[in-house]
Amino acid sequence: MASDRFQRRTDELDGIIGESVALREVIEIVQKVAPTNSAVMLRGESGTGKEVFANAIHALSPRSKKPFVALNCAALSSGVLESELFGHEKGAFTGAVSERAGRFELADGGTLLLDEIGEITPDFQSKLLRVIQEGEFERMGGIKTRKVNVRLICATNKHLEEAVMNGSFRSDLYYRINVITVALPPLRDRAGDIPLLAKHLLGKFNKENDSDRNFNPDALDLLSKCPFPGNVRELENCVRRTATLAQENKIMPSDFACAKDQCFSSRLWKGANPAPHFDIVTNGDPAAFESPGEKNRIVEYGRLMTALKKAGGNQAKASRILGKTTRQISYAVRQHGINLNEL
């Protein structure tokens, strides 16, 4: 089966772990996209694993034996970005004491990931458009035209459509790089994957540190209730911090920073004035909703609405997206007075 081959291959790439519907939908798209040369745009919040998925697309493509090269475009001036992507000749600028190949040359025959593509300056966009359209460029300070064959993957956590509308991003470049869009789900939309991810990340920690840490089931349950605004990256930080400071090999709920009121990242979602909270891990017990300040009641109303809209108002589908039971979703819908007919 193609999906079995995909699972075996992606299991070798750190980070693609999970069984949620949201993740499987992304995997299915990646399967279809990888064998082609179509440009791909990976969209998602920070920490959702855009480079990991770009690597997966490359690994599953006919270009897999050629280089995979990545560049984060954020905070790079037009001049630095030109040097990084196109390279430069000796003496092209102060400090250019030797010639240097750029990322396009290094990725020739393979795949180039341009992360934070929405950050590139308008004056550089026309130069990038040329190499995408024609497959050719000159190094900084050079006159020789060089040709490359590169599969381009771009990534962003910004709304590029708004940038196009306000004139800060070229529409022709937008259409060139946005052929296939892959929307990566935030971790809060795939909460059922958190235990699998946490175990995987703890396994990495154990291997790196020659340790034998493992999770108490209640500890995994606690992790599953956290929103993790920083997504997989934040989850990894949480696992590493807890594993480092835990008193025993068995990690307990009390070992987590949130149990000691030391989870400062929680301010990211608490300070954002989120929608009303509800806890869908209550098996329909109304008493569980009586205390708004109850610890771990951190699954927000917005998450339920996102899942329901994605599921077209189908509560059974929404329950699979969130990794919960239909009964739990049905109770939460009633609790918040959600009219499914309006979705």
C-alpha positions as CSV (number, residue, x, y, z in Angstrom):
1,M,0.0,0.0,0.0
2,A,1.2,3.5,-0.8
3,S,0.2,4.8,2.6
4,D,2.2,2.0,4.3
5,R,5.3,2.9,2.2
6,F,4.7,6.6,3.2
7,Q,4.4,5.7,6.9
8,R,7.6,3.7,6.8
9,R,9.5,6.4,5.0
10,T,8.2,9.3,7.2
11,D,8.8,7.4,10.4
12,E,12.5,7.8,9.6
13,L,12.1,11.6,9.6
14,D,12.0,13.1,13.0
15,G,8.7,14.8,13.9
16,I,6.1,13.2,11.7
17,I,4.4,11.2,14.4
18,G,0.6,10.8,15.0
19,E,-2.6,9.1,13.9
20,S,-5.1,12.0,14.0
21,V,-7.4,12.7,11.1
22,A,-5.8,16.1,10.7
23,L,-2.4,14.7,10.3
24,R,-3.5,11.9,8.0
25,E,-5.1,14.5,5.7
26,V,-1.7,16.2,5.4
27,I,0.1,12.9,4.8
28,E,-2.3,12.1,2.0
29,I,-1.6,15.4,0.3
30,V,2.1,15.0,0.7
31,Q,1.9,11.5,-0.9
32,K,0.3,13.0,-3.9
33,V,2.5,16.0,-4.2
34,A,5.9,14.4,-3.6
35,P,6.3,12.6,-6.9
36,T,5.7,15.8,-8.9
37,N,7.8,18.9,-9.6
38,S,5.0,21.2,-8.5
39,A,5.9,24.1,-6.3
40,V,4.6,23.7,-2.8
41,M,3.6,26.2,-0.1
42,L,3.6,24.9,3.4
43,R,1.4,27.1,5.7
44,G,1.0,26.8,9.4
45,E,1.8,28.3,12.8
46,S,5.4,28.5,14.1
47,G,6.5,25.1,15.4
48,T,4.1,22.9,13.3
49,G,7.0,21.2,11.5
50,K,7.2,22.9,8.2
51,E,10.8,21.9,7.5
52,V,10.1,18.4,8.6
53,F,7.3,18.1,6.1
54,A,9.5,19.7,3.4
55,N,12.0,17.0,4.1
56,A,9.4,14.4,3.8
57,I,8.3,15.7,0.4
58,H,11.9,15.6,-0.8
59,A,12.5,12.1,0.6
60,L,9.4,10.7,-1.2
61,S,10.3,12.4,-4.5
62,P,12.4,11.3,-7.4
63,R,14.9,13.9,-6.3
64,S,15.5,12.2,-2.9
65,K,19.1,11.2,-3.8
66,K,19.9,14.8,-4.6
67,P,20.5,17.6,-2.0
68,F,17.8,19.1,0.2
69,V,18.8,22.7,1.1
70,A,16.9,25.0,3.4
71,L,17.2,28.8,4.0
72,N,15.2,30.9,6.5
73,C,14.6,34.2,4.8
74,A,13.5,36.1,7.9
75,A,15.4,39.2,8.9
76,L,17.8,38.9,5.9
77,S,18.5,42.1,3.9
78,S,18.1,42.0,0.2
79,G,21.9,41.9,-0.3
80,V,22.5,39.1,2.2
81,L,19.6,37.1,0.8
82,E,20.9,37.5,-2.8
83,S,24.3,36.3,-1.7
84,E,22.8,33.4,0.2
85,L,20.6,32.2,-2.7
86,F,22.6,33.1,-5.7
87,G,26.2,33.1,-4.4
88,H,28.9,35.6,-5.2
89,E,32.1,35.9,-7.0
90,K,35.4,36.9,-5.4
91,G,35.5,40.6,-4.8
92,A,31.8,41.1,-5.3
93,F,31.7,43.1,-2.1
94,T,33.8,43.9,0.9
95,G,34.7,40.6,2.6
96,A,34.1,38.4,-0.5
97,V,37.6,37.0,-0.4
98,S,36.6,33.9,-2.5
99,E,33.8,32.8,-4.7
100,R,30.9,31.0,-3.1
101,A,28.0,29.0,-4.5
102,G,24.5,29.9,-3.4
103,R,21.6,27.8,-2.2
104,F,20.2,27.4,-5.7
105,E,23.4,25.9,-7.0
106,L,23.8,23.7,-3.9
107,A,20.3,22.4,-4.4
108,D,20.7,21.7,-8.2
109,G,18.8,18.6,-9.0
110,G,17.2,18.5,-5.6
111,T,14.9,20.5,-3.4
112,L,15.2,24.1,-2.0
113,L,13.1,25.2,1.0
114,L,12.6,28.9,1.5
115,D,11.2,29.3,5.0
116,E,9.5,32.6,6.0
117,I,9.0,33.5,2.4
118,G,6.7,36.3,3.4
119,E,9.6,38.2,4.9
120,I,11.5,38.9,1.6
121,T,11.7,42.5,0.5
122,P,9.8,43.7,-2.5
123,D,13.0,44.6,-4.4
124,F,14.3,41.1,-4.1
125,Q,11.0,39.4,-5.2
126,S,11.6,40.3,-8.9
127,K,15.0,38.6,-8.7
128,L,13.5,35.5,-7.2
129,L,10.7,35.4,-9.7
130,R,13.2,35.3,-12.6
131,V,15.1,32.3,-11.3
132,I,11.8,30.5,-10.6
133,Q,10.4,31.3,-14.1
134,E,13.6,30.8,-16.1
135,G,15.7,28.5,-13.9
136,E,18.7,30.8,-14.4
137,F,20.6,33.5,-12.5
138,E,24.0,35.2,-12.1
139,R,26.0,35.2,-8.9
140,M,26.6,38.6,-7.2
141,G,29.5,40.3,-9.0
142,G,29.4,37.8,-11.9
143,I,28.3,37.9,-15.5
144,K,28.0,34.2,-16.2
145,T,24.4,32.9,-16.4
146,R,24.0,29.7,-14.5
147,K,21.1,27.3,-15.0
148,V,19.7,25.1,-12.2
149,N,16.9,22.5,-11.9
150,V,15.4,22.9,-8.5
151,R,12.1,21.8,-6.9
152,L,11.0,24.8,-4.8
153,I,9.1,24.5,-1.5
154,C,8.2,27.7,0.4
155,A,6.9,28.0,3.9
156,T,5.2,30.8,5.8
157,N,3.1,31.5,8.9
158,K,1.8,34.8,7.4
159,H,-1.3,35.6,5.3
160,L,0.4,36.2,2.0
161,E,-3.0,37.1,0.4
162,E,-3.1,40.2,2.6
163,A,0.5,41.1,1.5
164,V,-0.5,40.8,-2.1
165,M,-3.6,43.0,-1.6
166,N,-1.6,45.7,0.1
167,G,1.2,45.6,-2.5
168,S,4.0,44.3,-0.3
169,F,4.2,40.9,-2.1
170,R,4.1,40.5,-5.9
171,S,1.0,38.7,-7.2
172,D,3.0,37.0,-10.0
173,L,5.5,35.6,-7.5
174,Y,2.6,34.5,-5.2
175,Y,1.0,32.5,-8.0
176,R,4.3,30.9,-8.9
177,I,5.1,29.6,-5.4
178,N,1.5,28.8,-4.3
179,V,0.7,26.0,-6.8
180,I,0.0,23.4,-4.1
181,T,-0.9,24.6,-0.6
182,V,-0.4,22.2,2.3
183,A,-1.9,23.6,5.6
184,L,-0.2,22.1,8.6
185,P,-2.5,21.7,11.6
186,P,-1.6,23.3,15.0
187,L,-1.1,20.8,17.8
188,R,-4.3,21.8,19.5
189,D,-6.2,20.4,16.5
190,R,-4.5,17.0,16.9
191,A,-4.5,16.6,20.6
192,G,-4.8,12.9,20.3
193,D,-1.3,12.8,18.8
194,I,0.3,14.4,21.8
195,P,1.0,11.2,23.8
196,L,2.7,9.6,20.7
197,L,4.7,12.7,20.0
198,A,5.7,13.0,23.7
199,K,6.9,9.4,23.8
200,H,8.9,9.8,20.6
201,L,10.5,13.0,21.9
202,L,11.3,11.4,25.2
203,G,12.9,8.5,23.3
204,K,15.1,11.0,21.6
205,F,16.1,12.5,24.9
206,N,16.9,9.1,26.4
207,K,19.1,8.2,23.4
208,E,21.0,11.5,23.5
209,N,21.5,11.4,27.3
210,D,21.8,7.6,27.9
211,S,18.8,7.7,30.2
212,D,15.7,5.6,30.7
213,R,12.9,8.1,31.4
214,N,9.3,7.2,30.8
215,F,5.9,8.7,31.4
216,N,3.3,7.9,34.0
217,P,-0.1,7.6,32.2
218,D,-1.4,10.5,34.2
219,A,1.5,12.6,32.9
220,L,0.6,11.9,29.3
221,D,-3.0,12.8,30.1
222,L,-1.9,16.1,31.5
223,L,0.2,16.8,28.3
224,S,-2.8,16.0,26.2
225,K,-4.9,18.8,27.8
226,C,-2.3,21.5,27.1
227,P,-2.9,23.9,24.1
228,F,0.8,24.3,23.3
229,P,0.7,27.6,21.4
230,G,4.2,26.9,20.3
231,N,3.1,23.5,18.8
232,V,5.5,20.6,18.4
233,R,8.5,22.8,19.2
234,E,7.0,23.8,22.5
235,L,6.0,20.2,23.3
236,E,9.6,19.1,22.7
237,N,10.9,21.9,25.0
238,C,8.4,20.8,27.7
239,V,9.4,17.1,27.4
240,R,13.2,17.9,27.5
241,R,12.8,20.3,30.4
242,T,10.7,17.9,32.4
243,A,13.0,14.9,31.6
244,T,16.0,16.9,32.7
245,L,14.6,18.0,36.0
246,A,12.5,15.0,37.0
247,Q,13.6,13.3,40.3
248,E,12.9,9.8,39.1
249,N,12.9,7.9,35.8
250,K,9.1,7.7,35.9
251,I,7.8,11.2,35.0
252,M,4.8,12.2,37.0
253,P,2.3,15.0,36.5
254,S,3.9,16.9,39.4
255,D,7.2,17.0,37.5
256,F,5.8,19.4,34.9
257,A,6.3,23.1,35.2
258,C,2.5,23.8,34.9
259,A,2.0,21.8,38.0
260,K,4.2,24.2,39.9
261,D,2.8,27.4,38.2
262,Q,6.0,27.8,36.4
263,C,4.7,27.4,32.8
264,F,5.4,30.8,31.4
265,S,4.3,29.9,27.9
266,S,0.8,29.6,29.2
267,R,0.7,33.4,29.2
268,L,0.8,33.2,25.4
269,W,-2.7,31.8,25.2
270,K,-4.1,33.2,28.5
271,G,-2.9,36.7,27.6
272,A,-4.5,36.5,24.1
273,N,-7.9,36.7,25.7
274,P,-9.0,33.4,24.3
275,A,-12.7,32.3,23.9
276,P,-14.4,30.6,26.8
277,H,-12.8,27.4,27.9
278,F,-14.4,24.0,28.0
279,D,-13.0,20.7,28.9
280,I,-14.1,17.9,26.6
281,V,-12.2,15.3,28.7
282,T,-15.1,15.1,31.1
283,N,-17.1,12.2,29.7
284,G,-20.2,14.4,29.8
285,D,-20.1,15.2,33.5
286,P,-21.7,18.7,33.9
287,A,-20.0,19.1,37.3
288,A,-16.7,19.3,35.6
289,F,-17.7,22.7,34.2
290,E,-18.7,24.3,37.5
291,S,-15.2,25.8,38.3
292,P,-13.9,28.1,35.6
293,G,-10.5,28.2,37.4
294,E,-10.1,24.5,37.5
295,K,-6.6,23.4,36.4
296,N,-6.2,21.8,33.0
297,R,-9.5,23.3,31.7
298,I,-7.5,24.7,28.8
299,V,-9.2,23.4,25.7
300,E,-10.8,26.5,24.3
301,Y,-14.1,27.1,22.6
302,G,-12.3,28.2,19.4
303,R,-10.8,24.7,19.1
304,L,-14.2,23.1,19.1
305,M,-15.5,25.6,16.6
306,T,-12.5,25.0,14.3
307,A,-13.0,21.2,14.4
308,L,-16.8,21.5,13.8
309,K,-16.3,23.8,10.8
310,K,-13.7,21.5,9.3
311,A,-16.1,18.6,9.9
312,G,-19.1,20.5,8.3
313,G,-21.0,20.4,11.6
314,N,-20.6,16.6,11.8
315,Q,-20.0,15.8,15.5
316,A,-18.6,12.3,14.9
317,K,-16.0,13.8,12.4
318,A,-15.2,16.6,14.9
319,S,-14.6,14.0,17.6
320,R,-12.1,12.2,15.5
321,I,-10.3,15.4,14.6
322,L,-10.0,16.3,18.3
323,G,-9.3,12.7,19.4
324,K,-12.4,12.7,21.7
325,T,-15.7,10.8,21.9
326,T,-18.8,11.9,20.1
327,R,-20.6,12.1,23.5
328,Q,-17.9,14.6,24.8
329,I,-18.3,16.8,21.7
330,S,-22.1,16.6,21.9
331,Y,-22.0,17.8,25.5
332,A,-19.6,20.6,24.8
333,V,-21.8,21.8,21.8
334,R,-24.8,21.9,24.2
335,Q,-22.8,23.6,26.9
336,H,-21.8,26.5,24.6
337,G,-25.2,26.7,22.8
338,I,-23.6,26.1,19.4
339,N,-26.1,26.0,16.5
340,L,-24.8,23.3,14.2
341,N,-27.1,24.5,11.4
342,E,-25.2,27.8,11.2
343,L,-21.8,26.2,10.6
